[in-house]
Structures are given as C-alpha cells and as structure tokens.
Amino acid sequence: MKMSIWTTVARLHEAKMSVADWRRLLAADFKRVQPYLVECAGEIAGTIPCPHSGQRLQVAECGRKYAAFPEEGFEGDSYPLTDLKLADVILWRLDRGSLEAGLCGVLDLSPVASHEYTSDSARLIGTVGAGEARKLFFLGYAVDESAALILCVGVAQANRQRCCLVLPVFFPRCDEYLRRCEHDMIVLEDVAAFADNGLVAREKPEGRRLKAVGERVSSEQSAVSSGAVSGRLREKRVEAGRRRSVVYDKNDRRAVRAQKGRAGAHALTIKYDLPAVSWAVVRRVYMANW
C-alpha cells in the first residue's frame, strides 16, 4: 500500500538531502512538495544517487563546478556525472515554517508569533479563539502510531486547556487517548493536500471522524443553509459519553465550547447561530472543534 504523503513528510521533516534524493523519495509528489523545500546554505551533499542505477556517487568540487563519481571498484555500475550545478549538490531541507503557515491557512488558524516545541517532533502552529476559549493546535511529525501516541501524551500533559493535535494519518489509539483527555485530533490526510498552487483543503474530506460528524448533523443541513428555523439558536441533542455545548459565534466566526455539565450525563448539546451561517461554515466548525 502506498504511504501517505503526510507520513513521508513526517519521516523526512528533519532530513537534509540533495534535490535528486528528495525527488527519488517523494516520487510523484515531488513537484507539489518542492516549493516547501529550502536550500541549506553552504552545505554540500557527500553523495548523490546515480539517475540510472541508483548507486551512490561521490561528490567532488572541480573549480567552480561539481562532479560525481562512482566508488572505486564500482565503475562498471555507473558513470561519472560532470558539469553539475550547485543546486544539484547542495543540501535541501523541508521549510517547516512555510509548510506550517500553509496548514494554518487550510485549517483557518491564527498563526503563532513564535514556535514552541513540546518535543522534537511536535510544534505549536496556530490557535483559534481568545481568552478562556483559546484553543492551541499542535502539528505532530509522527511516522507511526507509537510515535504519535508519545506526542499525544506530551501535549496532553503539558496543556490543561483544550487543544488539538494535527497528525499525518488516523491513529485509533491516539484518537481514543485524546478523547479521554478531552483534547481533539485532526487528520491531515483527510483535510489537506499538496496541489500545484500550494496546500489546499480537501473538497470532500472522507476521514473517519469528520465523516461521522457530517452524518450526525446532516439532518440540520437544509435548515442551516436556508435559515428556515426560527430563533437565533437551535439545539441538537446527540448521544455521547458526556454533556458539552458548542456555541457558534458569528462575530468572530469561531465555535467555542461552553462549560461541561454534570458528570455522567449522556447527551451532547450542539448550538449554532442560524440564518447567516452556511453549511460549509458549519462543516468547518465541526472539523476544527469536534
């Protein structure tokens, strides 16, 4: 099964490689990810892959140009590459600042002025709301569920206020843990994609949790879109493990969660502002706040 591009990005988020290596590892996604790569000034690759055999070629500087040669004894497997440009041999890395700014745009987040790490692979990228309703969003560069769970524990222990962990793909154990801690999870594979014009939101996300949310409120779609329901607020009760309310504030176009009710209640109360709110807005609210 093909690895998700988001898992590949997580795996390579600290890598420094030649452009040929990035092209080899990203394959068909290279052109779309390339704008998020940046040169490592003054750092030259020790080897680059042969474009024909894949053999590693030793890089050497020849005056103002560069060349790459096969190792001694392996000359028959490849041939020298001459007249290489600096861009061919310089190291490139992922521009995480640019990538995270693009994700803030896709997720409709307010970017943070300074980045804070909870670990080597988790990073605060943006927020939603203000004051007590302020919600922090952390991007986790996790390549598998074990690594993702470590990030989830770190974020949950460091943040008492409600926050959200953005992960490459869906991890069931992480989802369960974050729910127990009353934090949230967003799956990049479901909500964002690399396109020719940069990072874009997926038009029809089919993620497990987002799909379930859409089904729960599908009966309200017509009423919200048309504004046919009378009154400013309408409540929809859905079976759940505890009682919460989500209030949509049209003034700042954010959804904020009200204080939880008594323990042991088995209903979820969802409130949202009616006539002026389109279904697309409501869907984004659920995606960012469920």
C-alpha positions as CSV (number, residue, x, y, z in Angstrom):
1,M,0.0,0.0,0.0
2,K,1.3,3.5,-0.9
3,M,2.5,5.5,2.0
4,S,0.6,8.7,2.6
5,I,2.4,11.9,1.5
6,W,1.9,13.2,5.0
7,T,3.6,10.2,6.6
8,T,6.5,10.7,4.1
9,V,6.8,14.4,5.1
10,A,6.8,13.4,8.8
11,R,9.5,10.9,8.2
12,L,11.7,13.4,6.3
13,H,10.9,16.6,8.3
14,E,14.4,16.9,9.7
15,A,16.2,15.4,6.6
16,K,18.9,17.2,4.6
17,M,19.4,15.7,1.1
18,S,20.2,16.6,-2.4
19,V,17.4,17.5,-4.7
20,A,17.9,14.1,-6.5
21,D,17.3,12.3,-3.2
22,W,14.2,14.3,-2.5
23,R,12.9,13.6,-6.0
24,R,13.6,9.9,-5.5
25,L,11.8,9.6,-2.1
26,L,8.8,11.9,-2.9
27,A,8.3,10.3,-6.4
28,A,5.1,11.7,-8.0
29,D,4.6,14.2,-5.2
30,F,7.9,15.9,-5.7
31,K,6.7,18.8,-7.9
32,R,4.0,19.7,-5.4
33,V,6.2,19.5,-2.3
34,Q,9.2,21.2,-3.9
35,P,8.0,24.7,-3.1
36,Y,8.3,23.8,0.6
37,L,12.0,22.8,0.3
38,V,14.7,25.3,1.0
39,E,18.5,25.2,0.5
40,C,20.9,24.6,3.4
41,A,23.3,27.4,2.7
42,G,26.9,26.2,2.3
43,E,26.1,22.5,2.9
44,I,27.1,20.2,0.1
45,A,26.0,16.6,-0.2
46,G,28.7,14.0,0.2
47,T,26.9,11.7,-2.3
48,I,24.1,11.8,-4.8
49,P,22.2,8.9,-6.4
50,C,23.0,7.9,-10.0
51,P,20.0,8.8,-12.1
52,H,20.3,5.4,-13.9
53,S,21.4,2.8,-11.5
54,G,20.6,4.4,-8.2
55,Q,24.2,3.8,-7.0
56,R,25.7,6.4,-4.7
57,L,28.1,8.7,-6.4
58,Q,30.8,10.6,-4.5
59,V,30.6,14.4,-5.0
60,A,33.7,16.4,-5.7
61,E,34.3,20.1,-6.4
62,C,36.1,20.8,-9.6
63,G,37.0,24.5,-9.7
64,R,33.6,26.4,-9.8
65,K,31.7,23.3,-10.9
66,Y,30.9,19.9,-9.3
67,A,31.1,16.3,-10.4
68,A,30.1,13.0,-9.0
69,F,32.0,9.7,-9.4
70,P,31.3,6.1,-8.6
71,E,33.3,4.5,-5.8
72,E,36.5,2.6,-6.8
73,G,35.6,-0.9,-7.9
74,F,32.1,0.0,-8.9
75,E,32.8,2.0,-12.1
76,G,31.0,-0.6,-14.2
77,D,27.7,0.0,-12.5
78,S,27.6,3.7,-13.3
79,Y,29.4,6.5,-14.9
80,P,30.6,10.0,-13.7
81,L,28.3,13.0,-13.7
82,T,30.2,16.1,-14.8
83,D,29.2,19.8,-15.1
84,L,26.8,19.6,-12.1
85,K,25.4,22.9,-10.8
86,L,25.4,24.0,-7.2
87,A,21.7,23.3,-7.0
88,D,22.3,19.7,-7.9
89,V,24.7,19.0,-5.0
90,I,23.6,21.4,-2.3
91,L,21.6,20.0,0.6
92,W,17.9,20.8,0.8
93,R,15.5,20.6,3.8
94,L,11.8,20.9,4.5
95,D,10.9,24.6,5.1
96,R,8.7,23.8,8.1
97,G,7.8,27.5,8.7
98,S,6.3,27.7,5.2
99,L,4.6,24.4,5.5
100,E,3.0,25.2,8.9
101,A,1.9,28.6,7.6
102,G,0.2,26.9,4.7
103,L,-1.5,24.5,7.1
104,C,-2.8,27.4,9.2
105,G,-4.4,28.8,6.1
106,V,-6.1,25.5,5.3
107,L,-7.3,25.0,8.9
108,D,-8.3,28.6,9.3
109,L,-5.9,29.1,12.3
110,S,-4.3,32.2,13.6
111,P,-0.5,31.6,13.3
112,V,1.6,32.0,16.4
113,A,4.3,34.6,16.6
114,S,6.9,32.2,17.9
115,H,7.0,28.4,17.7
116,E,7.1,26.3,20.8
117,Y,8.1,22.6,20.8
118,T,6.6,20.1,23.2
119,S,9.1,17.5,21.8
120,D,11.4,17.1,18.9
121,S,8.5,16.2,16.6
122,A,5.6,18.3,17.9
123,R,5.1,22.0,17.3
124,L,2.6,24.7,18.1
125,I,1.5,26.1,14.8
126,G,-1.7,28.2,15.5
127,T,-4.7,29.0,17.6
128,V,-8.4,29.5,17.4
129,G,-10.4,31.8,19.7
130,A,-9.2,34.0,22.5
131,G,-9.2,34.1,26.3
132,E,-10.5,31.0,28.0
133,A,-11.9,29.8,24.7
134,R,-8.4,29.9,23.1
135,K,-7.5,26.6,21.6
136,L,-4.0,25.5,20.7
137,F,-3.1,23.4,17.6
138,F,0.0,21.3,17.6
139,L,1.4,19.7,14.5
140,G,2.9,16.2,15.2
141,Y,5.5,14.8,12.8
142,A,4.7,11.2,13.7
143,V,5.6,8.4,11.3
144,D,3.7,5.6,13.1
145,E,1.1,5.2,15.9
146,S,3.7,4.6,18.6
147,A,5.5,7.8,17.9
148,A,2.2,9.6,17.6
149,L,1.0,8.3,21.0
150,I,4.1,9.7,22.6
151,L,3.4,13.1,21.1
152,C,-0.2,12.9,22.3
153,V,0.8,12.2,25.9
154,G,3.3,15.0,25.8
155,V,0.8,17.5,24.5
156,A,-1.9,16.4,26.9
157,Q,0.3,16.6,29.9
158,A,1.7,20.0,29.0
159,N,-1.7,21.6,28.3
160,R,-4.6,21.6,30.7
161,Q,-6.8,23.8,28.4
162,R,-8.4,22.1,25.4
163,C,-6.1,21.7,22.4
164,C,-5.8,19.8,19.2
165,L,-3.1,17.6,17.8
166,V,-2.7,17.6,14.0
167,L,-1.4,14.2,12.8
168,P,-0.5,12.8,9.3
169,V,-3.0,9.9,9.3
170,F,-5.6,8.4,11.5
171,F,-4.3,6.5,14.6
172,P,-7.1,4.8,16.6
173,R,-5.2,4.6,19.9
174,C,-4.3,8.3,19.6
175,D,-7.9,9.2,18.9
176,E,-9.1,7.2,21.9
177,Y,-6.4,8.7,24.2
178,L,-7.2,12.3,23.2
179,R,-10.9,11.8,23.6
180,R,-10.3,10.6,27.2
181,C,-8.2,13.6,27.9
182,E,-10.8,15.9,26.2
183,H,-8.5,17.0,23.5
184,D,-9.0,16.8,19.8
185,M,-7.3,15.4,16.7
186,I,-7.2,16.4,13.1
187,V,-6.0,14.1,10.3
188,L,-4.0,15.8,7.6
189,E,-4.7,13.0,5.1
190,D,-8.4,13.9,5.4
191,V,-8.4,17.7,5.4
192,A,-5.3,18.9,3.4
193,A,-3.5,18.1,0.2
194,F,-0.5,19.3,-1.8
195,A,-1.6,20.9,-5.1
196,D,0.1,22.7,-7.9
197,N,-0.8,26.0,-6.3
198,G,0.3,25.0,-2.8
199,L,-1.5,23.5,0.2
200,V,-5.3,23.3,-0.2
201,A,-8.2,21.9,1.7
202,R,-9.7,18.7,0.5
203,E,-13.1,19.5,-1.0
204,K,-14.7,16.3,0.1
205,P,-13.0,15.0,3.3
206,E,-13.8,11.4,4.0
207,G,-12.0,11.0,7.3
208,R,-13.4,8.6,9.8
209,R,-14.3,11.2,12.4
210,L,-15.2,14.0,10.1
211,K,-17.5,11.7,8.1
212,A,-19.2,10.6,11.3
213,V,-19.7,14.2,12.3
214,G,-21.2,15.1,9.0
215,E,-23.7,12.2,9.3
216,R,-24.7,13.4,12.8
217,V,-25.7,16.8,11.6
218,S,-26.8,16.0,8.1
219,S,-30.4,16.4,9.1
220,E,-29.8,20.0,10.0
221,Q,-28.1,20.9,6.7
222,S,-31.3,22.3,5.0
223,A,-32.3,24.3,8.0
224,V,-28.9,25.9,8.4
225,S,-28.5,26.6,4.7
226,S,-31.9,28.2,4.2
227,G,-32.3,29.8,7.6
228,A,-35.8,28.3,7.8
229,V,-35.5,27.5,11.5
230,S,-36.9,30.3,13.7
231,G,-34.9,31.8,16.5
232,R,-31.3,32.7,16.9
233,L,-30.1,29.4,18.3
234,R,-31.3,25.8,17.9
235,E,-30.1,22.8,19.9
236,K,-29.5,19.3,18.6
237,R,-29.1,16.5,21.1
238,V,-26.9,13.6,20.1
239,E,-26.0,10.5,22.1
240,A,-22.5,10.8,23.5
241,G,-20.4,10.0,26.6
242,R,-20.7,13.4,28.3
243,R,-22.5,16.7,28.1
244,R,-21.0,19.6,26.3
245,S,-22.3,22.5,24.3
246,V,-20.6,24.1,21.2
247,V,-21.7,27.7,20.6
248,Y,-21.1,29.3,17.2
249,D,-20.3,33.0,17.4
250,K,-20.8,34.7,14.1
251,N,-19.0,37.8,15.3
252,D,-15.6,36.1,15.2
253,R,-16.6,33.1,13.1
254,R,-15.4,30.7,15.7
255,A,-17.0,27.9,17.6
256,V,-16.4,27.9,21.3
257,R,-17.2,25.2,23.8
258,A,-19.2,26.1,26.8
259,Q,-18.5,24.6,30.3
260,K,-19.1,20.9,30.6
261,G,-22.2,19.8,32.5
262,R,-22.5,17.3,35.3
263,A,-20.5,14.0,35.0
264,G,-22.4,11.0,33.8
265,A,-24.8,12.9,31.5
266,H,-25.3,11.1,28.2
267,A,-26.1,13.8,25.7
268,L,-24.2,16.2,23.5
269,T,-25.8,19.6,23.0
270,I,-24.7,21.4,19.9
271,K,-25.7,25.1,19.5
272,Y,-25.0,27.2,16.4
273,D,-26.0,30.5,15.0
274,L,-28.7,30.1,12.4
275,P,-29.7,32.1,9.3
276,A,-26.4,33.7,8.3
277,V,-24.4,30.5,8.6
278,S,-23.8,28.4,5.5
279,W,-23.4,24.6,5.6
280,A,-19.8,24.9,4.5
281,V,-19.1,27.1,7.6
282,V,-20.8,24.7,9.9
283,R,-18.7,21.9,8.4
284,R,-15.5,23.8,9.0
285,V,-16.6,24.5,12.6
286,Y,-17.1,20.8,13.3
287,M,-13.8,19.9,11.6
288,A,-11.9,22.3,13.9
289,N,-13.8,21.8,17.1
290,W,-15.1,18.2,17.4
